Amino acid sequence: MQSHDLKSARATYAVGWVAALLILLATVPNVNAATGAGWPILDAALKQKSSGQTLAAVRVLALIPDDPHAMELAESALSDPSVPVRAAAATALGQMHASAADTALKLAYRTRICRW
């Protein structure tokens, strides 16, 4: 495995653990997922140049229920240059049942951001 592939695999693995942490925090009463230590890691993964890492992070967002920050991040991913990332963002918003994102999804479609 090349060094780049190994780094990408490690980043994807780390994003998976962050997802598990955020989901666990979301299920504990009186704990807001936004206070979890995993958000900085997830935010950093969403800003990576590697579309693979960004894609993994966007997919993780779909697993975080009822969290406005996760919905906001997924909405912003609708404008990512990578088509798979944009598709994952739209899918994540659907899986989150983010009805507040209807306008952003329609706008993305109308402006051809999400044409795949």
Number of C-alpha atoms within 10 A of each C-alpha: 7 7 8 9 10 11 13 15 15 13 19 19 14 18 25 17 14 21 23 16 16 25 18 14 20 20 13 10 7 8 12 13 24 16 11 16 13 19 18 12 15 25 15 13 23 25 14 13 9 12 18 19 26 27 24 20 31 31 22 23 26 23 17 24 18 14 16 14 14 25 24 15 18 29 23 14 22 25 16 20 12 16 17 16 26 25 19 23 29 24 16 23 26 15 14 20 15 18 12 12 18 15 10 15 19 12 14 18 14 11 9 11 16 23 11 9
